[in-house]
């Protein structure tokens, strides 16, 4: 007879009969099979199988209680999070998985498939999968409601540029579209000298003012008007207005600087050309190549207007050009910065309309010596000394 040690004895799991259907099962604290356990216990009890979502068709946003409206695309993570927040009783079970079940896009129904785990009789963990159906109902948000009532704006930004040449204003429009600075606007209305931007709150209007101030030299004035006042809660309701005036200067405009300002800018010539307008005004003297920058504060302290716009320029043809040597350039003590990107040159031009006639070429100086050559056509204007100030080339 052979002795068998207890370690060599095969271990078999204990099987019992289900207390409901008498099916042999492995022993568990509830003494019930899975089918009977699901039939008698529902871990999803207390979790609603239907709910409601409110959707605004005007701005295509969903209501996140109590009063916040959020943008959510269909079957997105944001919409799934919003659906889960709308369900009560999820804190009593453990959420294992959640996802969308397919529905027709126009059915106004959203189905979410949930998998949860819960502890039942005797500490047994039961996992169940169920579907919650959300009914999408239409409700107008406060912003759209005020818009439809024609009493929607609380802040107004008036942007104006009082000038014949509106190139700077068109440049601002492109920057607003590029950086999407108009995202929070409720409406935009064109006016004679500019645009009006309407906003639902003062903060959104101030963001637009700060954006324009960061890209262009402006002057801003602020005012507010009392609409209503609650004496019991001491709450005031105002309408705010921001008036923005853009400098009346644009690229390629000829300006005449005040005498006091020329001394502050390194004794630059009073007759200058506007190179470009950004957060500061960039000027260049076509006779010497001297450049300077005029900030918004300095400009409104010493304002100046253009004396010639690009539409007033006359077309000339370059007959000859001679680039100035270094010793021929005009320099003086206290002179400001001279541009390294431009070359000062003597140029002889004739009006394109007078080509072929017995006329003498007009001599002048230009800062475009590195670009021009005989035969090119340029735009210029006649100054008091009867010499054209050649501003820019049009090409050969």
C-alpha positions in Angstrom: 0.0 0.0 0.0 1.3 3.4 -1.0 1.0 6.4 1.2 -0.3 9.7 -0.3 0.6 12.9 1.4 -2.0 15.7 1.8 0.1 18.0 -0.5 -0.5 15.5 -3.4 -4.2 15.5 -3.0 -5.9 17.5 -5.9 -7.8 20.5 -4.7 -11.3 20.7 -6.1 -13.5 23.8 -5.8 -16.6 23.5 -3.6 -19.8 23.5 -5.7 -23.3 24.1 -4.3 -26.8 24.4 -5.6 -28.3 27.8 -6.3 -30.9 28.6 -3.7 -33.4 29.7 -6.4 -33.0 27.4 -9.4 -30.8 24.6 -8.0 -28.2 24.9 -10.7 -24.7 23.8 -9.5 -22.5 26.8 -9.0 -19.3 27.7 -7.2 -19.9 28.9 -3.7 -20.4 32.6 -3.3 -21.7 34.8 -0.4 -25.2 35.1 -2.0 -25.6 31.4 -2.7 -27.2 32.4 -6.0 -26.2 32.0 -9.7 -25.6 35.0 -11.9 -29.0 34.8 -13.7 -31.0 34.6 -10.4 -28.8 37.3 -8.9 -29.6 39.7 -11.8 -33.3 38.7 -11.7 -33.6 39.5 -8.0 -31.1 42.4 -7.6 -30.7 45.5 -9.8 -27.6 47.6 -9.1 -29.0 50.3 -11.5 -32.0 50.8 -9.3 -32.2 54.6 -8.5 -30.5 55.6 -11.7 -33.0 57.2 -14.1 -33.1 55.6 -17.6 -34.4 58.8 -19.2 -33.2 62.4 -18.9 -33.6 65.7 -20.6 -30.9 68.0 -22.3 -31.7 71.6 -23.2 -30.3 72.9 -26.5 -30.2 76.4 -27.8 -30.7 76.5 -31.6 -29.5 80.1 -31.9 -25.9 79.5 -30.6 -25.9 75.7 -30.7 -25.0 75.3 -27.0 -26.2 72.9 -24.3 -27.4 74.0 -20.8 -25.1 72.9 -18.0 -27.1 73.7 -14.8 -27.6 76.0 -13.2 -27.1 78.7 -15.8 -24.0 77.9 -17.9 -24.2 77.2 -21.6 -21.4 75.1 -23.2 -20.6 74.2 -26.8 -20.5 70.4 -27.4 -20.4 68.6 -30.6 -22.2 65.3 -31.1 -20.5 62.2 -29.5 -17.8 64.3 -28.0 -16.1 64.0 -24.6 -17.7 67.3 -23.5 -21.2 66.1 -24.4 -20.6 62.7 -22.6 -19.4 64.5 -19.5 -22.5 66.7 -19.6 -24.8 63.7 -19.9 -23.1 61.9 -17.0 -23.5 65.0 -14.8 -27.3 65.0 -15.5 -27.7 61.5 -14.0 -28.5 61.2 -10.4 -27.5 58.1 -8.4 -24.2 57.4 -10.2 -22.3 58.0 -6.9 -23.8 54.9 -5.4 -22.2 52.6 -8.0 -18.8 52.3 -9.7 -18.8 53.5 -13.3 -16.7 51.1 -15.4 -17.4 52.3 -18.9 -19.5 54.9 -20.8 -20.1 55.5 -24.5 -22.6 56.7 -27.0 -25.1 54.3 -28.8 -25.9 55.2 -32.4 -29.1 57.3 -33.0 -30.4 59.2 -35.9 -28.9 62.8 -35.9 -32.3 64.4 -36.4 -34.2 62.2 -33.9 -33.5 64.6 -31.0 -32.4 61.6 -28.9 -29.0 60.8 -27.4 -28.4 57.3 -26.0 -25.5 56.6 -23.6 -24.4 53.0 -22.8 -23.2 52.7 -19.3 -21.4 49.8 -17.5 -21.5 49.9 -13.7 -20.5 47.7 -10.8 -22.3 47.5 -7.4 -22.0 45.4 -4.2 -25.1 43.2 -3.6 -26.0 40.5 -1.1 -23.2 39.3 1.1 -20.6 41.5 -0.6 -20.9 40.0 -4.0 -20.0 42.5 -6.8 -22.4 42.5 -9.7 -21.7 44.2 -13.1 -24.5 45.5 -15.3 -24.8 47.3 -18.6 -27.8 49.5 -19.4 -28.7 52.4 -21.8 -29.9 55.9 -20.7 -31.9 57.9 -23.3 -31.7 61.6 -23.3 -34.4 63.7 -25.0 -33.1 67.0 -26.5 -35.4 69.9 -25.9 -35.0 73.4 -27.3 -34.6 76.3 -25.0 -33.3 79.8 -25.8 -30.3 80.9 -23.8 -30.2 84.4 -22.2 -27.9 85.8 -24.8 -30.1 84.7 -27.7 -33.2 85.9 -25.9 -31.8 89.4 -25.5 -30.7 89.4 -29.1 -34.2 88.5 -30.2 -35.7 91.2 -27.9 -33.5 93.9 -29.5 -32.2 94.9 -26.1 -29.3 92.5 -26.0 -26.1 94.6 -25.6 -24.6 95.8 -22.4 -21.3 97.2 -23.9 -20.6 99.0 -27.1 -17.2 99.5 -28.8 -17.2 102.3 -31.4 -14.1 102.1 -33.7 -13.6 105.2 -35.9 -10.9 106.5 -38.3 -11.6 109.9 -39.7 -9.4 110.0 -42.7 -9.7 109.8 -46.5 -7.2 107.0 -46.7 -8.7 104.1 -44.8 -5.9 101.6 -45.3 -5.1 101.3 -41.6 -8.8 100.5 -40.8 -8.9 97.8 -43.5 -5.7 96.4 -41.9 -7.4 96.3 -38.5 -10.3 94.3 -40.0 -7.9 91.7 -41.3 -6.2 91.4 -37.9 -9.6 91.0 -36.1 -10.5 88.1 -38.5 -7.1 86.5 -38.2 -7.0 86.5 -34.4 -10.8 85.9 -34.1 -11.1 88.9 -31.8 -14.8 89.2 -32.7 -15.7 85.8 -31.3 -17.7 87.2 -28.4 -19.6 89.9 -30.3 -23.3 89.9 -30.4 -23.5 92.1 -33.5 -21.5 94.3 -35.8 -22.9 97.4 -37.5 -21.1 99.5 -40.1 -21.0 103.2 -39.6 -19.8 106.1 -41.8 -16.4 106.3 -40.2 -16.0 102.8 -38.9 -17.7 99.9 -37.1 -19.8 99.4 -33.9 -19.2 96.2 -31.9 -21.9 95.1 -29.5 -21.2 92.8 -26.4 -23.1 91.2 -23.7 -20.7 92.2 -20.9 -18.2 94.9 -20.2 -15.3 92.4 -19.9 -15.7 91.3 -23.5 -15.7 94.9 -24.7 -12.5 95.6 -22.8 -10.8 92.6 -24.4 -11.6 94.1 -27.8 -10.3 97.5 -26.7 -7.1 95.9 -25.4 -6.6 94.0 -28.6 -7.0 97.1 -30.8 -4.7 99.0 -28.5 -2.0 96.3 -28.9 -2.0 96.5 -32.7 -2.7 100.2 -33.5 -2.1 103.6 -32.0 -5.5 104.7 -30.7 -7.2 107.1 -28.3 -10.0 105.6 -26.2 -12.7 107.2 -24.2 -15.0 105.4 -21.8 -18.5 106.3 -20.6 -21.5 104.5 -19.0 -25.2 105.1 -18.7 -27.4 104.0 -15.9 -30.3 101.8 -17.1 -31.9 100.6 -13.8 -31.2 100.5 -10.1 -32.5 98.2 -7.4 -32.5 100.2 -4.1 -33.1 97.1 -2.0 -30.2 95.1 -3.2 -28.1 98.1 -4.3 -27.6 96.6 -7.7 -26.9 99.0 -10.7 -27.4 98.1 -14.3 -25.3 100.1 -16.7 -24.6 100.2 -20.5 -21.0 100.9 -21.3 -19.6 102.6 -24.3 -16.0 102.7 -25.5 -15.1 105.2 -28.2 -11.9 104.4 -30.1 -10.3 106.8 -32.5 -7.6 105.4 -34.8 -4.8 107.8 -36.0 -5.8 109.3 -39.4 -2.6 108.0 -41.0 -2.0 105.0 -43.3 0.9 103.5 -45.1 2.4 105.7 -47.9 0.9 108.9 -46.5 3.0 112.0 -46.6 2.9 114.0 -43.3 4.2 117.3 -42.1 5.5 117.1 -38.5 5.2 120.0 -36.0 8.5 121.8 -35.3 8.5 120.8 -31.7 8.1 117.1 -32.5 10.9 117.1 -35.1 13.4 118.1 -32.4 12.2 115.3 -30.2 12.7 112.8 -33.0 16.3 113.5 -33.7 15.8 116.7 -35.9 14.2 114.7 -38.6 12.8 116.6 -41.7 9.3 117.9 -41.2 8.2 116.2 -44.5 8.2 112.5 -43.9 6.7 109.3 -45.3 4.6 106.8 -43.3 6.3 103.5 -43.8 3.7 101.5 -41.9 1.3 101.8 -38.9 1.5 99.1 -36.2 1.3 99.8 -32.4 3.6 102.8 -33.3 3.8 105.0 -36.4 7.0 104.3 -38.4 8.3 107.4 -40.4 11.1 107.8 -42.8 12.7 110.9 -44.4 13.1 110.2 -48.1 15.9 112.7 -48.5 18.3 111.3 -45.8 16.9 107.8 -45.0 16.4 108.8 -41.3 13.7 106.8 -39.5 11.8 107.3 -36.3 8.9 105.7 -34.4 6.1 107.8 -33.0 4.1 106.2 -30.1 0.4 106.6 -29.5 1.0 108.9 -26.5 3.5 111.2 -28.4 1.1 111.4 -31.4 -1.9 112.5 -29.5 0.2 115.0 -27.6 1.5 116.5 -30.9 -1.1 115.4 -33.5 -0.4 115.8 -37.2 -2.4 114.9 -40.3 -1.4 113.7 -43.8 -0.8 116.3 -46.5 -0.9 113.8 -49.3 -2.5 110.4 -49.7 -1.6 107.7 -52.2 -4.7 108.5 -54.3 -3.2 112.0 -54.9 0.1 110.7 -56.2 1.2 111.2 -59.9 3.0 108.6 -62.0 6.6 109.4 -63.0 9.1 107.5 -65.1 12.7 107.2 -63.9 15.2 108.6 -66.4 18.4 108.2 -64.4 19.5 107.4 -60.9 22.8 107.9 -59.0 23.3 106.4 -55.6 24.9 108.7 -53.0 28.3 107.9 -51.6 28.8 107.9 -47.8 30.6 111.3 -47.8 27.8 112.8 -49.9 25.1 112.0 -47.4 23.9 114.8 -45.2 24.8 114.2 -41.5 24.7 116.5 -38.5 25.2 116.2 -34.7 22.2 114.8 -32.9 20.8 113.1 -36.0 18.5 110.1 -35.3 18.7 106.6 -36.6 19.4 106.1 -40.3 17.8 103.1 -42.0 20.1 100.3 -43.2 17.4 98.8 -45.4 17.1 101.8 -47.7 19.6 103.5 -50.0 19.4 107.3 -50.6 20.0 108.2 -54.2 19.6 111.1 -56.7 17.0 110.4 -59.2 15.8 112.2 -62.4 12.2 111.7 -63.3 9.6 112.8 -65.8 5.8 112.6 -65.7 4.7 109.5 -67.6 2.1 111.7 -69.3 4.8 114.0 -70.7 7.1 111.3 -72.1 8.2 112.2 -75.6 7.7 115.9 -75.0 10.5 118.5 -74.8 10.6 118.7 -71.0 13.5 118.7 -68.6 13.8 115.9 -66.1 13.1 116.8 -62.5 15.8 116.1 -60.0 14.9 114.8 -56.5 16.1 112.3 -53.9 14.6 109.0 -52.9 15.1 106.3 -50.3 14.4 103.6 -52.9 17.9 103.6 -54.5 18.3 99.9 -54.0 15.1 99.1 -56.0 14.9 101.7 -58.8 16.6 101.7 -62.1 16.1 103.7 -65.3 12.8 102.9 -67.0 10.8 102.1 -63.8 7.6 103.9 -63.0 7.1 105.4 -59.6 4.5 107.4 -57.7 5.3 110.8 -56.3 3.9 114.2 -55.4 5.0 117.8 -56.1 6.2 119.7 -53.0 6.3 123.5 -52.6 9.8 123.5 -54.1 8.4 122.0 -57.3 10.3 118.8 -56.8 8.6 115.4 -56.7 8.9 113.4 -53.6 9.4 109.9 -55.0 7.7 107.6 -52.6 7.5 104.1 -54.0 8.1 102.2 -57.2 5.4 100.6 -59.2 7.7 98.3 -61.2 9.4 98.4 -64.6 
